[in-house]
């Protein structure tokens, strides 16, 4: 019988592909091999019903994504916008000049938290070389006073306890994963000197089971592949309705669909149970949500810029901006243009 630690059978959504994988292979090497074998398919099927976005694996395979490694790692055609480091540093300084503290909160790749669900030749602890790469990048940001809410160590620890922190059939974090992001963000914001003075509201939280048809299952045309999850529905105690974004809030939540999933309903699965909802309940007041579908890098910052352009007083009273986006966008096709906060 074939040793599964030497060879793993990889099932792509549209067919069967055999990829040889050494038992000593790293996550980066496996990701590189899977990307090469995947052709034009966008979804890779792993183990036990887990699906992975090939674009995410391309990011894992790319290696160092800043400085002299940026041009080779990026998927953007405009190589002058390949490096995320200058754009993030410039944005942090522009916000600081307005008295706003930036918290960068990247969402780690699912395959880095669940490498053993990607490939039978990988253990749950695989990916240390990638963790080291993120640590190096975040250290450079911190040297220039960028605050990072880094969930990598927390997610890897909690996953080892058996928790499902990402959806199996969807590209986003799960409701259980969202709660870890909420815990980390709320902890940072509550340290702020202005926090106690903000008027608080009462919220009701209720657990509810749902069944979702994940975006990866849809992309792979795997019909009837539903996944059961437990969400936490958040409503205002006084009205019994979900919270709404508040343009007057001292906290802006900016980012990609990770700020919208389980919040906006429709193909994002639920209403009133997302990052915005749970963090509003945890802090005791509504956030100002500026979420976009697609990339949370350039389009999200443009959305904020347009809001400021339309309302010159918009930034008055803003204290914190939480910038949440998938880490695969560090090498995304949109690149990293410098976007001003205001004119």
Buried (B, 14 or more C-beta within 10 A) or exposed (E): EEEEBEBBBBEBBBEEBEBEBEBEBBBBBBBBBBBEBBEEBBBBBBBEEBBBBBBBBBBBBBBEBBEEBBEEBBBBEEEEBBBBBBBBBBBBBBBBEEEBBBBBBBBBBBBBBBBBBBBBBBEEEBBEEBBEBBEEBBEBBEEEEBBBBBBBEBBBEBBEEEBBBBBBBBBBBBBBBBBBBBBBBBEBBEEBEEBEEBEEBEBEBEEEEBEBBBBBBBBBEBEEBEBEBEBBBBBBEEEEEBBEBBBEBBBBBBBBBBBBBBBBBEBBBBBBBBBBBBBBBBBBBBBBBBBBEEBBBBBBBBBBBEBBEEEEEBBEEBBBBBBBBBBBBBBBEBBBBBBBBBE
